[in-house]
Structure formats: structure tokens, C-alpha cells
């Protein structure tokens, strides 16, 4: 089973999140959870898939021209900034836990020139894991 979620938001960098007020971080986490639940509307996840090993690839597309980031993020800022999104995926029941035992998560930052800022999440269960 393969799922593709497209969220019309990008997660701020870890540095930006750590400098923000706790209430702003809570709003960010709630907003990410809402977008994940809204995107999951047409997909049904079997409870057995939830406990299988899952492969997740997060594509963060943040072009400067459309209100995104001016520069690429370094790896730890990119990965740390995605934590509210990964927690939202766990809360939505897409995976049991975000530990390496249960999920293989890859983070990629893209730069499309014409598209709007968005986050694409590819989720694969079982033999169909990864992008083909």
C-alpha cells in the first residue's frame, strides 16, 4: 500500500521553532495534525499496516519566490523542524512509533521554481516502500 499526502504548508526550521513562544509551537503542532487528518480523508489504513514497518519520505518544497525560505536548511534544521509533522503522522495512526524500529524516515528539501510552498509525504507499507 502506498499513500501520497500533499500538505499546503512547510514546517519552519528547528531554530525558528525553538525561538518561538510555546503557544506558537502548540499551534504549529495542531496545524500540522489538522493538515494530516484532512489529507488522509480518502485513505483507509488497516490496523495491521500501522504495526508493520513503514517507509516515509518527506519532501519539503519551499521556493523563495512563493513565500518560502531564502536558503536551503542544513540537515539538522530540516530534520528537527519536521518533528511536529512526524508527531502528527503518529497521532493520525499512520505508524506505531517514529523510532527506527518501526519507521524509516527520509527528509529531502526540494526547490521548484513555479510551485507553491508545500510538503509532500510518501508513505509505503510492506513491499511497496519507497519511490519507484
C-alpha positions in Angstrom: 0.0 0.0 0.0 1.3 3.4 -0.9 0.0 6.8 0.2 0.9 10.3 -1.0 -0.1 13.3 1.1 0.3 16.8 -0.1 0.1 19.5 2.6 -0.1 23.2 1.6 2.3 24.2 4.4 6.0 23.9 5.2 7.4 23.4 8.6 9.7 26.1 9.9 13.3 25.3 10.7 14.2 23.9 14.1 16.0 27.1 15.0 12.9 29.2 14.3 10.7 26.8 16.3 13.0 26.8 19.3 12.9 30.6 19.4 9.2 30.8 19.2 6.7 31.0 22.1 5.4 27.7 23.5 1.9 28.7 22.4 3.1 29.3 18.8 4.8 25.8 18.8 1.5 24.3 20.0 -0.4 26.0 17.2 2.2 24.7 14.7 1.7 21.1 16.0 -2.1 21.4 16.0 -2.0 22.9 12.5 0.2 20.0 11.2 -2.1 17.5 12.8 -5.1 19.1 11.1 -3.5 19.1 7.7 -2.5 15.4 8.0 -6.0 14.4 9.1 -7.5 16.4 6.2 -5.2 14.8 3.7 -5.9 11.3 5.0 -9.6 11.6 4.3 -9.6 9.3 1.3 -7.2 6.7 2.6 -8.0 3.8 5.0 -5.2 2.4 7.0 -5.6 -1.2 8.2 -4.6 -1.6 11.8 -2.2 -4.4 10.7 -0.4 -1.9 8.4 0.0 0.5 11.3 2.1 -2.0 13.2 4.2 -3.0 10.1 7.4 -1.4 9.2 6.7 1.8 7.3 8.8 3.8 4.9 8.2 7.6 4.9 9.8 10.2 2.7 9.1 13.9 3.5 9.7 16.3 0.6 9.8 19.9 1.9 9.3 22.3 -1.1 10.0 25.9 0.0 10.7 28.2 -3.0 11.7 31.8 -2.1 9.5 33.3 -4.9 6.3 31.9 -3.4 6.9 32.8 0.3 9.2 30.0 1.3 12.8 30.1 2.6 15.6 32.2 1.1 18.3 29.5 1.6 18.4 25.7 1.9 18.4 24.4 5.5 21.2 22.4 6.9 20.3 18.8 7.7 19.7 19.1 11.4 17.5 22.1 11.0 15.5 20.4 8.3 15.0 17.2 10.2 14.4 18.8 13.6 11.8 21.2 12.0 9.8 18.2 10.8 9.1 16.9 14.3 5.6 18.3 14.6 4.7 16.7 11.3 6.1 13.3 12.3 4.2 13.5 15.6 1.0 14.3 13.6 1.6 11.2 11.4 2.0 9.1 14.6 -1.2 10.7 16.1 -3.1 10.0 12.9 -2.3 6.3 13.2 -0.1 6.1 10.1 2.7 4.5 12.1 3.0 3.0 15.6 6.1 5.0 16.6 8.7 7.2 14.9 11.6 5.1 16.2 13.9 3.4 13.7 12.4 0.0 14.8 9.0 1.0 13.3 9.7 3.6 10.6 12.4 4.5 8.1 12.0 8.3 7.6 13.9 10.2 4.9 13.9 14.0 4.6 14.5 15.9 1.3 14.4 19.6 0.6 13.2 20.5 -3.0 13.3 23.8 -4.8 10.6 24.0 -7.5 10.6 27.4 -9.2 6.9 27.6 -10.0 5.1 25.6 -7.4 3.8 27.0 -4.1 5.3 26.0 -0.7 4.1 22.6 0.3 5.2 19.4 2.0 4.7 16.0 0.2 4.8 12.8 2.3 5.1 9.4 0.6 4.1 6.5 2.9 4.8 2.9 2.0 3.9 -0.2 3.8 5.4 -3.7 3.1 7.0 -4.5 -0.2 5.9 -1.2 -2.0 8.1 1.0 0.1 10.0 3.9 -1.4 9.6 5.9 -4.6 9.6 4.0 -7.9 
